[in-house]
């Protein structure tokens, strides 16, 4: 299927679960032209559609509850119940039951595109090896969350960079345009504030790229002389099952949070309300994703990609019985398997991106809101 038709079809499908924002979709379509890495983030559905053709050797890979839309910018920080700073995967919009290798191949492909965009400097084979080694170590040890307190000082330095300056962060959130949220979403945000009856205003936030176009509402309030924020983002089933020809409609976000090896974020909650689903989380200077531009500051990129592979194992270990099956499968892999598996996907993404750059301005799908 031609790319523009695939995008239209996906957005119409997604519009069956929520009222998409036309302005954010147009922003997304424009940003997809800016570079291959950004394009990759925006088109998980297209990746899923190409899986069978480009990963024919993965038919016997054990299945796990996987992230799906995994890439370098799907990692960030949050505070756990003890107030400790935690690093790890922080977005599970596309969670689905899929081959464990899918997450690793997509993560490696995103690293290759970041290398192409000069955000990482190491060679591609070395990047794939670091991810694969980190994943294998995570599986072998049974996993462990990344608590950035006594350990991982190098990772803490990346996670607490200048883009997380509290003054800059709150200035940006305070400038969000006012928005009128549905009554149910307003109640949901109010229920997730730390104090009952706390006055707040609601703003519209344009963020992410894969999820750009989905409704996102931010409640901003003042407590004890300081600002706080909660965000509600609309959820839909993963694009993975439909791309594989099934009609699964289950949202697995909460199951992922419950079973992965993880230091939980107590503010992160999934709410199912009839046919609607929302994820609510705290927004704060150190409770956000880490952008790929910040990764360029990493002095040890091998260690960073190794950690990303290890964290991916933390997620997959939440699937009962998967550990032994994956380890057996990994033992049968030839050296360099991840590099070879990622290459055709990178080529496909680059070809699609070049095609997308030729697209004129696009109208939003019929289901989008003004």
C-alpha positions as MATLAB code, in Angstrom:
seq = 'XXXXXXXXXXXXXXXXXXXXXXXXXXXXXXXXXXXXXXXXXXXXXXXXXXXXXXXXXXXXXXXXXXXXXXXXXXXXXXXXXXXXXXXXXXXXXXXXXXXXXXXXXXXXXXXXXXXXXXXXXXXXXXXXXXXXXXXXXXXXXXXXXXXXXXXXXXXXXXXXXXXXXXXXXXXXXXXXXXXXXXXXXXXXXXXXXXXXXXXXXXXXXXXXXXXXXXXXXXXXXXXXXXXXXXXXXXXXXXXXXXXXXXXXXXXXXXXXXXXXXXXXXXXXXXXXXXXXXXXXXXXXXXXXXXXXXXXXXXXXXXXXXXXXXXXXXXXXXXXXXXXXXXXXXXXXXXXXXXXXXXXXXXXXXXXXXXXXXXXXXXXXXXXXXX';
ca = [
       0.000    0.000    0.000;
       1.266    3.477   -0.851;
       2.473    5.424    2.151;
      -0.019    8.301    1.957;
      -2.914    5.845    1.732;
      -1.518    3.872    4.675;
      -1.304    7.033    6.781;
      -4.897    7.992    5.920;
      -6.130    4.502    6.718;
      -4.336    4.412   10.056;
      -5.578    7.833   11.129;
      -9.145    6.909   10.230;
      -8.768    3.714   12.274;
      -7.353    5.668   15.237;
     -10.158    8.223   14.903;
     -12.597    5.439   15.712;
     -11.295    5.451   19.298;
     -10.921    9.195   19.923;
     -11.484   12.589   18.349;
      -8.136   13.452   16.829;
      -6.837   17.028   16.727;
      -6.446   18.312   13.166;
      -3.857   20.947   14.124;
      -1.627   18.408   15.851;
      -1.952   15.938   12.973;
      -0.840   18.606   10.531;
       2.100   19.398   12.815;
       2.931   15.694   12.916;
       2.818   15.361    9.129;
       5.184   18.310    8.793;
       7.629   17.033   11.415;
       7.764   13.646    9.702;
       9.608   15.375    6.852;
      12.360   16.751    9.111;
      14.441   13.595    9.374;
      14.383    9.771    9.314;
      14.577    9.402   13.094;
      11.505   11.595   13.606;
       9.763    9.746   10.795;
      10.447    6.412   12.503;
       8.862    7.646   15.719;
       5.711    8.680   13.881;
       4.904    5.550   11.866;
       4.869    2.520   14.138;
       1.797    1.273   12.287;
       3.808    1.193    9.046;
       6.639   -0.659   10.780;
       4.142   -3.221   12.074;
       2.700   -3.691    8.601;
       6.157   -4.455    7.184;
       7.176   -6.885    9.936;
       6.227  -10.140    8.221;
       8.007   -9.212    4.979;
      11.173   -7.793    6.548;
      11.534  -10.149    9.530;
      10.608  -13.515    8.064;
      13.309  -15.199   10.196;
      11.545  -14.114   13.410;
       8.559  -16.427   13.062;
       9.771  -18.698   15.879;
      10.893  -15.962   18.260;
       9.124  -16.322   21.644;
       6.254  -13.922   22.207;
       6.203  -11.371   25.011;
       4.152   -8.421   26.085;
       6.429   -5.920   24.353;
       6.693   -2.156   24.041;
       6.041   -2.132   20.308;
       6.999    1.451   19.525;
      10.455    1.258   21.102;
      13.146    3.761   20.113;
      15.860    5.910   21.692;
      13.407    8.590   22.841;
      11.113    6.101   24.561;
      13.281    6.380   27.677;
      12.965    8.938   30.430;
      12.818    9.485   34.160;
      10.228    9.518   36.927;
      10.043    9.498   40.722;
       9.053    6.305   42.522;
       7.067    6.069   45.749;
      10.187    6.837   47.780;
      10.986    9.943   45.750;
      13.973    8.275   44.070;
      14.833    9.205   40.482;
      14.252    6.242   38.147;
      15.337    5.866   34.525;
      13.723    3.528   32.027;
      11.135    3.037   29.315;
       8.326    5.503   29.967;
       5.782    5.133   27.151;
       3.611    2.078   26.574;
       0.994    3.367   24.121;
       1.663    0.534   21.649;
       2.093   -2.415   24.025;
       1.135   -5.687   22.369;
       1.948   -9.368   22.404;
       4.732   -9.688   19.835;
       8.093  -11.409   19.191;
      10.689  -10.295   21.741;
      13.048   -9.485   18.864;
      10.688   -6.787   17.565;
      11.555   -4.377   20.369;
      15.281   -5.020   19.963;
      15.244   -4.605   16.185;
      13.261   -1.373   16.397;
      15.570   -0.011   19.103;
      18.629   -0.870   16.995;
      17.065    0.701   13.897;
      16.390    3.905   15.829;
      20.040    3.952   16.941;
      21.161    3.563   13.322;
      18.979    6.499   12.267;
      20.334    8.556   15.168;
      23.850    7.734   13.985;
      22.867    8.882   10.500;
      21.590   12.130   12.012;
      24.857   12.643   13.964;
      23.163   12.234   17.352;
      25.347    9.201   18.111;
      28.923    8.711   16.953;
      29.621    4.993   17.314;
      29.424    2.566   14.406;
      26.220    0.667   13.680;
      27.502   -2.838   14.389;
      28.872   -1.669   17.711;
      25.521   -0.067   18.600;
      23.644   -3.291   17.847;
      26.139   -5.321   19.860;
      25.738   -3.044   22.891;
      21.940   -3.369   22.788;
      22.061   -7.147   22.330;
      24.643   -7.591   25.117;
      22.612   -5.453   27.508;
      19.476   -7.430   26.745;
      21.239  -10.772   27.234;
      22.654   -9.594   30.561;
      19.241   -8.441   31.729;
      17.748  -11.811   30.858;
      20.600  -13.688   32.538;
      20.358  -11.722   35.799;
      16.583  -11.531   36.046;
      16.576   -7.767   35.546;
      16.876   -4.784   37.848;
      15.394   -1.255   37.687;
      17.722    1.707   37.138;
      17.561    3.682   40.393;
      19.675    6.808   39.877;
      20.729    7.373   43.458;
      23.869    5.604   44.702;
      24.613    4.051   41.301;
      24.586    5.048   37.608;
      26.061    8.514   38.100;
      26.857    8.714   34.358;
      23.194    8.059   33.529;
      22.007   10.528   36.140;
      24.135   13.216   34.457;
      22.281   12.624   31.176;
      18.887   12.520   32.892;
      19.368   15.811   34.748;
      20.580   17.955   31.854;
      19.912   21.597   31.147;
      16.623   20.911   29.349;
      15.194   19.868   32.720;
      15.904   23.186   34.387;
      12.808   23.730   36.620;
      12.404   27.404   35.709;
      12.436   26.658   31.975;
      10.189   23.628   32.417;
       7.461   25.440   34.333;
       7.609   28.480   32.080;
       6.907   26.208   29.139;
       3.995   24.455   30.837;
       2.545   27.730   32.120;
       2.439   29.002   28.537;
       0.219   26.147   27.311;
      -2.909   27.449   25.562;
      -6.163   27.046   27.457;
      -8.301   24.071   26.496;
     -11.805   22.836   27.263;
     -11.601   19.221   28.315;
     -14.642   16.946   28.362;
     -16.300   16.822   31.774;
     -15.172   13.226   32.334;
     -11.532   14.143   31.653;
     -11.746   17.176   33.919;
     -13.025   14.943   36.736;
     -10.264   12.446   36.002;
      -7.574   15.119   36.303;
      -9.132   16.497   39.491;
      -9.173   13.016   41.033;
      -5.457   12.605   40.315;
      -4.320   15.831   41.972;
      -2.663   15.394   45.388;
      -5.283   17.485   47.248;
      -9.044   17.237   46.798;
     -10.704   20.410   45.596;
      -7.458   22.027   44.451;
      -8.193   24.752   41.851;
      -6.571   24.168   38.473;
      -6.655   25.320   34.878;
      -6.478   23.044   31.849;
      -4.139   23.515   28.902;
      -3.622   21.651   25.649;
      -0.172   20.105   25.204;
       1.308   19.097   21.856;
       3.987   16.536   22.619;
       5.535   13.334   21.388;
       5.360   12.335   17.758;
       3.909    8.853   17.555;
       0.999   10.052   19.704;
       0.786   13.567   18.234;
      -2.818   14.137   17.236;
      -4.307   12.368   20.225;
      -6.105   14.542   22.795;
      -3.766   15.589   25.646;
      -4.945   17.763   28.514;
      -2.760   19.163   31.295;
      -4.090   20.300   34.670;
      -1.901   23.049   36.147;
      -2.264   23.952   39.814;
      -0.367   25.659   42.617;
       0.269   23.884   45.911;
       2.336   25.213   48.812;
       3.646   28.023   46.631;
       4.831   25.863   43.747;
       3.424   24.578   40.470;
       2.365   21.006   39.777;
       0.891   19.306   36.728;
      -0.987   16.184   35.686;
      -1.510   15.106   32.098;
      -4.290   12.965   30.644;
      -3.594   11.410   27.230;
      -6.085    9.391   25.203;
      -5.222    5.724   24.658;
      -6.158    3.311   21.890;
      -5.330   -0.343   21.230;
      -1.898   -0.970   19.750;
      -1.588   -0.795   15.977;
       0.336   -4.092   16.058;
      -2.606   -6.578   16.097;
      -4.499   -4.883   13.267;
      -1.311   -4.758   11.174;
      -1.020   -8.527   11.635;
      -4.610   -9.060   10.491;
      -6.306   -9.604   13.863;
      -9.055   -7.625   15.578;
      -7.654   -7.454   19.080;
      -8.931   -4.409   20.959;
      -7.352   -4.895   24.381;
      -5.226   -2.092   25.821;
      -2.294   -3.723   27.628;
      -0.760   -0.607   29.201;
      -1.768   -1.454   32.776;
      -0.701   -5.095   32.437;
       2.749   -3.942   31.363;
       3.076   -1.646   34.368;
       1.931   -4.382   36.738;
       4.289   -7.162   35.650;
       7.538   -5.658   34.312;
      10.659   -5.415   36.465;
      10.057   -1.809   37.419;
      10.288    0.808   40.168;
       6.750    2.101   39.799;
       5.691    5.693   39.242;
       2.780    6.095   41.713;
       1.284    8.916   39.630;
       1.040    6.832   36.436;
      -2.437    5.362   36.106;
      -4.595    3.941   33.343;
      -8.313    4.714   33.404;
     -10.874    2.866   31.311;
     -14.214    4.658   31.023;
     -16.628    2.824   28.760;
     -15.247    3.015   25.215;
     -12.651    5.639   26.229;
      -9.217    5.052   27.780;
      -6.810    7.577   29.282;
      -3.393    7.444   30.882;
      -2.678   10.037   33.566;
       0.807   10.936   34.747;
       2.654   13.597   36.663;
       4.621   16.129   34.645;
       7.672   17.578   36.369;
      11.217   18.631   35.379;
      12.593   15.146   35.990;
       9.459   13.216   35.027;
       9.763   13.396   31.242;
      11.347   11.598   28.323;
      14.964   12.204   27.316;
      15.348   13.627   23.811;
      17.860   12.229   21.356;
      19.625   15.606   21.196;
      20.546   15.146   24.852;
      22.045   11.731   24.158;
      24.789   13.403   22.141;
      26.245   14.536   25.453;
      26.784   10.930   26.532;
      30.490   10.173   26.728;
      29.928    6.444   26.785;
      27.362    5.603   24.136;
      28.106    1.894   24.417;
      27.112    1.965   28.072;
      23.942    3.913   27.288;
      22.779    1.476   24.594;
      23.728   -1.451   26.830;
      21.457    0.047   29.510;
      18.639    0.407   26.982;
      18.988   -3.252   26.051;
      18.979   -4.217   29.729;
      15.859   -2.125   30.377;
      14.129   -3.818   27.436;
      14.806   -7.130   29.185;
      13.243   -5.650   32.350;
      10.039   -5.185   30.363;
      10.025   -8.600   28.702;
      10.677  -10.355   32.004;
       7.144   -9.381   32.973;
       5.810  -12.086   30.635;
       5.449  -15.323   32.579;
       7.663  -18.109   31.246;
       9.351  -15.907   28.670;
      12.796  -15.798   30.254;
      13.809  -19.426   29.674;
      12.327  -19.497   26.173;
      14.112  -16.295   25.156;
      17.438  -17.460   26.549;
      17.179  -20.700   24.589;
      16.355  -18.745   21.447;
      19.225  -16.304   22.001;
      21.694  -19.182   22.327;
      20.759  -20.264   18.810;
      21.358  -16.807   17.343;
      24.481  -16.248   15.246;
      26.805  -13.384   16.206;
      25.680  -10.072   14.750;
      22.063  -11.185   14.305;
      20.622   -7.886   15.519;
      22.667   -5.820   13.087;
      21.563   -7.963   10.160;
      17.923   -7.922   11.280;
      17.805   -4.116   11.683;
      19.318   -3.231    8.290;
      16.290   -3.954    6.041;
      14.039   -1.980    8.361;
      16.370    1.015    8.240;
      16.380    0.838    4.442;
      12.571    0.657    4.414;
      12.222    3.635    6.769;
      14.613    5.713    4.660;
      12.716    4.848    1.478;
       9.381    5.766    3.070;
      10.808    9.001    4.478;
      12.103   10.058    1.061;
       8.655    9.367   -0.376;
       6.977   11.326    2.435;
       9.168   14.378    1.839;
       7.574   14.690   -1.611;
       4.074   14.880   -0.115;
       2.302   18.258   -0.332;
       0.436   19.655    2.666;
      -2.164   17.145    3.853;
      -5.689   17.604    5.134;
      -6.653   15.950    8.417;
      -8.820   12.814    8.309;
     -12.595   13.090    8.556;
     -12.592   12.206   12.295;
     -10.271   14.996   13.412;
     -11.396   17.906   15.536;
     -10.731   21.471   14.516;
];
